[in-house]
Amino acid sequence: MRIKSLKLRAKTVVEGFFSGLHRSPTHGSSIEFSEYRAYVPGDDLRNLDWKLYARSDRYFIKKFEDETNRRCYLVVDQSRSMGYGSIEYSKMEYARTVAATLAYFLTMQHDAVGVLTFDAELGDFLPAKLGAKQFHQILVELSRPALGKGTDIEAPLRQVTSLVPRRGLVILMSDLLAPPGMLKTQLAALRARGHEVVLLRMIDPGELELGIKDPAMVTDVETGQQIYVDPSAAKANYAERFEQHRREIESICESTGVGFYELITDKPLDLALSSLIHARNRLGKSGHRSISEGVRR
């Protein structure tokens, strides 16, 4: 996260991930790439991907593009609450890095990638396309200054449902500081159209428990409402409501067949990428998976 260039940051995560596969055959052996399948005796050797072999020490046959090409949409929350950060960077900066990392990885797999940003209203929309130029344009969109208002998750999901007629992959990145009930209808609509849906919830480590030590007036960054908080009385209630909110989201994702992950922003990004790749072949069997060292229950 100390790397200033978003492009270089994304490439560093992905290339480091592949280096990890090369160093650890056990870790990489269970990953199935949507673009490839394992080599079996009798396959045409002309279809072997030698570059992937050099990275992973495993033989893979590259599938034809028309078998694998999919449309992928990265839906990124840029609301004011995403600007919070108790460490040296915010949830928004972390989410943008996750989005850029996934865009780079999906571009490598010859998938068409698009982006939709939102806060209280819809922001920029970039239709899914293939290629390096598209990846560059995605970086431009992700790097735009965010005005940061309230959060309305329903509108962008409804927009994706109407704009993406073909089956694809929709990845929502948000801190989900909104009523969970509004999620269910739109997630169900996306799943009904045959889309794979993954929800990545961004959590700053300072949000895991109430960090206020002394009584104070606290301002809601999205609404401007001021609330008096006495930590001695509010700490237990905060923890209870935080966990209740999480359970409601988990239940919605479980019932709609949506992959749900919580990303703590002080954890390595390659853990998220690794778990997401695993999930792409398991969505529909179990909607909820835990990211190693990235989820606190």
C-alpha positions as CSV (number, residue, x, y, z in Angstrom):
1,M,0.0,0.0,0.0
2,R,3.1,2.3,0.2
3,I,3.4,2.1,-3.6
4,K,1.9,5.3,-5.0
5,S,1.1,3.9,-8.5
6,L,-2.3,2.0,-8.4
7,K,-1.2,0.1,-11.5
8,L,2.1,-1.0,-10.0
9,R,0.3,-1.8,-6.7
10,A,-2.1,-4.2,-8.5
11,K,0.7,-5.8,-10.6
12,T,2.8,-6.4,-7.5
13,V,0.0,-8.2,-5.7
14,V,-0.9,-10.5,-8.7
15,E,2.7,-11.2,-9.6
16,G,3.5,-11.9,-5.9
17,F,0.6,-14.2,-5.8
18,F,1.9,-16.2,-8.8
19,S,5.3,-16.3,-7.2
20,G,3.7,-17.9,-4.1
21,L,2.1,-20.6,-6.3
22,H,5.6,-21.3,-7.7
23,R,7.1,-21.6,-4.2
24,S,4.3,-23.6,-2.7
25,P,2.9,-26.5,-4.9
26,T,0.6,-27.5,-2.1
27,H,-1.0,-24.1,-1.9
28,G,-1.4,-23.9,-5.7
29,S,-2.6,-27.4,-6.3
30,S,-6.2,-26.8,-5.4
31,I,-6.7,-23.7,-7.5
32,E,-8.7,-24.0,-10.7
33,F,-8.3,-21.2,-13.2
34,S,-11.4,-20.4,-15.2
35,E,-9.2,-19.9,-18.3
36,Y,-7.3,-23.2,-17.9
37,R,-7.7,-26.9,-17.1
38,A,-5.1,-29.4,-16.0
39,Y,-3.2,-31.3,-18.6
40,V,-4.2,-35.0,-19.1
41,P,-2.3,-37.5,-21.3
42,G,-3.6,-37.3,-24.9
43,D,-4.1,-33.5,-24.9
44,D,-2.6,-31.6,-27.8
45,L,0.7,-30.3,-26.6
46,R,0.4,-27.2,-28.8
47,N,-2.3,-25.9,-26.3
48,L,0.0,-26.1,-23.3
49,D,0.7,-22.7,-21.6
50,W,4.4,-22.7,-21.0
51,K,4.4,-19.3,-19.3
52,L,2.0,-20.6,-16.7
53,Y,4.1,-23.7,-16.3
54,A,7.2,-21.5,-15.6
55,R,5.3,-19.8,-12.8
56,S,3.6,-22.8,-11.2
57,D,5.5,-25.9,-12.2
58,R,2.2,-27.4,-13.4
59,Y,0.9,-28.2,-16.9
60,F,-2.3,-26.4,-18.0
61,I,-4.2,-26.5,-21.2
62,K,-5.5,-23.1,-22.3
63,K,-9.2,-23.2,-23.2
64,F,-10.5,-21.5,-26.2
65,E,-11.5,-17.9,-25.5
66,D,-15.2,-18.4,-26.5
67,E,-15.4,-21.1,-23.8
68,T,-14.2,-18.9,-21.0
69,N,-14.7,-15.2,-21.8
70,R,-17.1,-13.6,-19.3
71,R,-18.2,-10.1,-18.4
72,C,-17.0,-9.0,-15.0
73,Y,-18.2,-5.9,-13.2
74,L,-16.4,-4.3,-10.2
75,V,-18.9,-2.3,-8.2
76,V,-17.0,0.0,-5.9
77,D,-18.4,2.0,-2.9
78,Q,-17.0,5.5,-2.8
79,S,-19.2,6.9,0.0
80,R,-17.9,9.1,2.7
81,S,-17.7,6.3,5.3
82,M,-15.2,4.5,3.0
83,G,-12.8,7.4,3.6
84,Y,-12.3,6.3,7.2
85,G,-9.0,4.8,8.1
86,S,-7.4,4.2,11.5
87,I,-4.2,3.1,9.8
88,E,-2.1,4.9,7.2
89,Y,-4.7,4.4,4.4
90,S,-8.5,4.4,4.2
91,K,-11.0,1.7,3.4
92,M,-11.6,3.4,0.0
93,E,-7.9,3.3,-0.9
94,Y,-7.8,-0.4,0.1
95,A,-11.0,-1.1,-2.0
96,R,-9.6,0.7,-5.0
97,T,-6.4,-1.4,-4.7
98,V,-8.5,-4.6,-4.5
99,A,-10.5,-3.5,-7.5
100,A,-7.4,-2.7,-9.5
101,T,-5.8,-6.0,-8.5
102,L,-8.9,-8.0,-9.6
103,A,-9.1,-6.0,-12.8
104,Y,-5.5,-6.8,-13.7
105,F,-6.0,-10.5,-12.8
106,L,-9.2,-10.8,-14.8
107,T,-7.6,-9.0,-17.8
108,M,-4.8,-11.5,-17.7
109,Q,-7.5,-14.2,-18.1
110,H,-8.9,-12.4,-21.1
111,D,-12.1,-11.6,-19.3
112,A,-14.0,-8.4,-20.1
113,V,-14.0,-6.1,-17.1
114,G,-16.1,-3.0,-16.3
115,V,-16.4,-0.7,-13.3
116,L,-19.3,1.0,-11.6
117,T,-18.7,3.5,-8.7
118,F,-21.4,4.8,-6.3
119,D,-22.1,6.6,-3.1
120,A,-25.6,8.0,-2.4
121,E,-25.9,8.2,-6.2
122,L,-24.5,6.3,-9.2
123,G,-21.0,7.5,-10.1
124,D,-18.9,6.5,-13.1
125,F,-19.9,3.6,-15.3
126,L,-17.4,1.8,-17.6
127,P,-18.9,-1.1,-19.7
128,A,-17.0,-4.3,-19.7
129,K,-14.4,-4.7,-22.4
130,L,-11.3,-6.8,-23.1
131,G,-7.7,-5.7,-23.2
132,A,-4.9,-3.6,-21.8
133,K,-6.4,-0.3,-22.9
134,Q,-9.5,-1.2,-20.9
135,F,-7.4,-1.9,-17.8
136,H,-5.8,1.5,-18.2
137,Q,-9.2,3.1,-18.4
138,I,-10.4,1.2,-15.3
139,L,-7.4,2.7,-13.4
140,V,-8.3,6.1,-14.6
141,E,-11.9,5.7,-13.2
142,L,-10.7,4.3,-9.9
143,S,-8.3,7.1,-9.5
144,R,-10.9,9.9,-9.8
145,P,-11.4,12.0,-6.6
146,A,-14.5,10.8,-4.8
147,L,-17.0,13.3,-3.5
148,G,-18.1,10.9,-0.8
149,K,-21.7,11.2,0.2
150,G,-24.1,8.7,1.8
151,T,-24.5,5.1,0.8
152,D,-27.1,3.7,-1.5
153,I,-26.2,0.1,-2.5
154,E,-29.6,-0.7,-4.1
155,A,-29.2,1.7,-7.0
156,P,-25.9,0.4,-8.5
157,L,-27.0,-3.3,-8.2
158,R,-30.2,-2.4,-9.9
159,Q,-28.2,-0.7,-12.6
160,V,-25.9,-3.7,-13.2
161,T,-29.0,-6.0,-13.4
162,S,-30.5,-3.9,-16.2
163,L,-27.2,-3.2,-18.1
164,V,-25.6,-6.7,-18.0
165,P,-27.9,-9.1,-19.9
166,R,-25.3,-11.9,-20.3
167,R,-24.3,-14.1,-17.4
168,G,-21.1,-12.8,-15.7
169,L,-19.3,-12.1,-12.5
170,V,-20.4,-9.1,-10.3
171,I,-18.0,-8.1,-7.4
172,L,-19.4,-5.6,-4.9
173,M,-16.8,-3.8,-2.7
174,S,-18.3,-1.8,0.2
175,D,-18.2,-1.4,3.9
176,L,-21.9,-2.1,3.8
177,L,-22.8,0.6,6.3
178,A,-26.4,0.6,5.2
179,P,-29.6,-1.4,6.1
180,P,-29.0,-5.0,5.0
181,G,-32.6,-5.4,4.0
182,M,-32.1,-3.4,0.8
183,L,-29.5,-5.9,-0.4
184,K,-31.7,-9.0,-0.6
185,T,-33.9,-8.0,-3.5
186,Q,-31.1,-6.8,-5.8
187,L,-28.8,-9.7,-5.0
188,A,-31.6,-12.2,-5.7
189,A,-32.3,-10.4,-9.0
190,L,-28.7,-10.7,-10.1
191,R,-28.6,-14.4,-9.1
192,A,-31.9,-15.0,-11.0
193,R,-30.2,-13.8,-14.2
194,G,-27.4,-16.4,-13.7
195,H,-24.7,-14.0,-12.5
196,E,-22.0,-15.1,-10.1
197,V,-22.0,-12.5,-7.3
198,V,-19.3,-11.9,-4.7
199,L,-19.6,-9.4,-1.9
200,L,-16.4,-8.0,-0.4
201,R,-17.0,-6.1,2.8
202,M,-14.2,-3.7,3.7
203,I,-13.6,-3.3,7.5
204,D,-11.0,-1.0,9.1
205,P,-9.3,-2.7,12.1
206,G,-10.5,0.3,14.2
207,E,-14.1,-0.6,13.5
208,L,-13.9,-4.1,15.1
209,E,-14.6,-2.6,18.5
210,L,-15.5,0.8,19.8
211,G,-12.3,2.7,20.1
212,I,-13.5,5.9,21.9
213,K,-12.0,6.1,25.4
214,D,-13.7,9.2,26.8
215,P,-17.3,10.5,26.4
216,A,-17.6,12.7,23.3
217,M,-19.9,14.0,20.6
218,V,-19.6,11.9,17.5
219,T,-20.5,13.1,14.1
220,D,-21.9,10.7,11.4
221,V,-19.7,11.4,8.4
222,E,-22.5,10.7,5.9
223,T,-25.5,12.4,7.5
224,G,-23.8,15.0,9.7
225,Q,-25.9,13.9,12.7
226,Q,-24.2,14.4,16.1
227,I,-24.6,11.8,18.8
228,Y,-23.3,11.8,22.4
229,V,-21.4,8.6,23.1
230,D,-20.4,7.4,26.5
231,P,-18.0,4.4,25.8
232,S,-18.5,2.8,29.1
233,A,-22.2,2.4,28.3
234,A,-22.0,2.0,24.5
235,K,-19.1,-0.5,24.0
236,A,-21.2,-3.7,24.6
237,N,-24.1,-2.4,22.5
238,Y,-21.7,-1.5,19.7
239,A,-20.2,-5.0,19.6
240,E,-23.7,-6.6,19.7
241,R,-25.1,-4.4,16.9
242,F,-21.9,-4.9,14.8
243,E,-22.3,-8.7,15.1
244,Q,-26.0,-8.5,14.4
245,H,-25.4,-6.5,11.2
246,R,-22.8,-9.1,10.1
247,R,-25.2,-12.0,10.7
248,E,-27.9,-10.3,8.7
249,I,-25.6,-9.8,5.8
250,E,-24.3,-13.4,6.0
251,S,-27.9,-14.7,6.1
252,I,-28.9,-12.7,3.0
253,C,-25.8,-13.9,1.1
254,E,-26.4,-17.5,2.2
255,S,-30.0,-17.4,1.1
256,T,-29.2,-15.9,-2.3
257,G,-26.1,-17.9,-3.1
258,V,-23.8,-15.0,-3.0
259,G,-20.1,-15.3,-1.9
260,F,-19.5,-13.2,1.1
261,Y,-16.0,-12.2,2.4
262,E,-14.8,-9.7,5.0
263,L,-11.5,-8.0,4.2
264,I,-9.8,-6.4,7.2
265,T,-7.8,-3.5,5.6
266,D,-4.5,-4.3,7.5
267,K,-4.3,-7.8,6.0
268,P,-2.3,-8.8,2.9
269,L,-4.2,-8.4,-0.4
270,D,-3.0,-11.7,-1.8
271,L,-5.0,-13.5,0.8
272,A,-8.2,-11.9,-0.7
273,L,-7.1,-12.7,-4.3
274,S,-6.3,-16.4,-3.4
275,S,-9.6,-16.9,-1.6
276,L,-11.6,-15.2,-4.4
277,I,-10.1,-17.5,-7.1
278,H,-11.0,-20.6,-5.0
279,A,-14.5,-19.2,-4.6
280,R,-15.2,-18.8,-8.3
281,N,-15.5,-22.6,-8.6
282,R,-17.5,-23.0,-5.5
283,L,-20.2,-20.4,-5.7
284,G,-23.6,-22.0,-5.7
285,K,-22.3,-24.8,-3.5
286,S,-21.7,-22.6,-0.5
287,G,-22.1,-18.8,-0.6
288,H,-20.0,-17.9,2.4
289,R,-16.3,-18.5,2.8
290,S,-13.8,-17.2,5.3
291,I,-10.6,-15.5,4.3
292,S,-7.7,-16.9,6.4
293,E,-6.7,-14.3,9.0
294,G,-9.0,-11.8,7.4
295,V,-12.3,-12.4,9.2
296,R,-13.1,-11.9,12.8
297,R,-16.2,-13.6,14.1
